[in-house]
Structure formats: C-alpha cells, structure tokens
C-alpha cells in the first residue's frame, strides 16, 4: 500500500472513531442529562435522581472513560497502519 493511501485510510478510520465516541458522549451528556431527564428521574443513584446525576457527573465520567477507549483504539490503529513507535 502506498504511503499516501495508508495515511488516508488511517485518517478515515480515525475520524470514524471520533464520530462514534463523540456521538456516545453527546447522547450521554445531552440525551441523558436533558432530553431523557424526566424519564431517568424515576430512578435514583446514591440518593439523587438519575437524570440529575447524569447532568452533573455522569457525562464527565463517561467522557473520561471515552478518552481511555480512544487511546486504546488509536494504539491499535497505529499498529495496524505501521505508525507506532
């Protein structure tokens, strides 16, 4: 595979990962914290309504987890296309 073709394929796959992970974060932060808040408030976590919890803390936890997932995916992607050190 030509070097430019490898780089193009690498960035396409990277952008796909980014779109998927940012979509998950959007659904958790905006969806669970705002759109589905009333539905989630029927449940509680630690004595607080679940919708409130997602709006205040849950989206931050999910974002940190997604950072680690992204690092793992990028390490695999680097090895796949030979860009690892």
C-alpha positions as CSV (number, residue, x, y, z in Angstrom):
1,X,0.0,0.0,0.0
2,X,1.3,3.4,-0.9
3,X,2.3,5.8,1.9
4,X,-0.4,8.4,1.0
5,X,-3.1,5.7,0.7
6,X,-2.1,4.3,4.2
7,X,-2.3,7.8,5.6
8,X,-5.7,8.5,4.0
9,X,-7.1,5.2,5.3
10,X,-5.7,5.9,8.7
11,X,-7.4,9.3,9.0
12,X,-10.7,8.0,7.7
13,X,-10.7,5.3,10.4
14,X,-9.6,7.8,13.0
15,X,-12.4,10.2,12.1
16,X,-14.9,7.3,12.2
17,X,-13.7,6.5,15.8
18,X,-14.0,10.2,16.7
19,X,-17.6,10.5,15.4
20,X,-18.7,7.3,17.2
21,X,-17.1,8.3,20.5
22,X,-18.4,11.9,20.4
23,X,-21.8,10.7,19.5
24,X,-21.8,8.5,22.6
25,X,-20.7,11.4,24.7
26,X,-23.4,13.6,23.2
27,X,-26.1,11.1,23.8
28,X,-25.0,10.7,27.4
29,X,-24.5,14.3,28.2
30,X,-27.3,15.9,26.3
31,X,-29.7,13.0,25.9
32,X,-29.5,11.6,29.5
33,X,-28.9,14.9,31.2
34,X,-31.5,17.0,29.3
35,X,-33.8,15.1,26.9
36,X,-34.5,12.0,29.0
37,X,-34.1,13.6,32.4
38,X,-37.7,13.2,33.4
39,X,-37.7,9.5,32.5
40,X,-34.4,8.9,34.3
41,X,-35.5,10.8,37.4
42,X,-37.8,7.8,38.2
43,X,-34.6,6.0,39.2
44,X,-32.0,7.1,41.8
45,X,-28.3,6.7,42.2
46,X,-26.7,7.5,45.5
47,X,-29.9,9.2,46.7
48,X,-30.1,11.5,43.7
49,X,-32.4,11.3,40.7
50,X,-30.6,9.6,37.8
51,X,-31.3,12.4,35.3
52,X,-29.7,14.9,37.7
53,X,-26.7,12.6,38.3
54,X,-26.0,12.3,34.5
55,X,-26.3,16.0,34.1
56,X,-23.9,16.8,36.9
57,X,-21.4,13.9,37.0
58,X,-22.3,11.1,34.7
59,X,-21.3,12.8,31.4
60,X,-17.9,13.7,32.9
61,X,-17.3,10.1,33.9
62,X,-18.3,8.8,30.5
63,X,-16.1,11.4,28.8
64,X,-13.0,10.2,30.9
65,X,-13.8,6.6,30.0
66,X,-14.1,7.5,26.3
67,X,-10.7,9.1,26.5
68,X,-9.2,5.8,27.6
69,X,-11.2,3.9,24.9
70,X,-9.9,6.4,22.3
71,X,-6.3,5.9,23.4
72,X,-6.7,2.1,23.2
73,X,-8.3,2.3,19.7
74,X,-5.6,4.7,18.5
75,X,-2.8,2.4,19.7
76,X,-4.4,-0.5,17.8
77,X,-4.8,1.8,14.7
78,X,-1.2,2.9,14.8
79,X,0.0,-0.7,14.9
80,X,-2.4,-1.6,12.1
81,X,-1.0,1.0,9.7
82,X,2.6,0.9,10.9
83,X,2.6,4.3,12.6
84,X,3.6,3.1,16.0
85,X,6.9,3.8,17.6
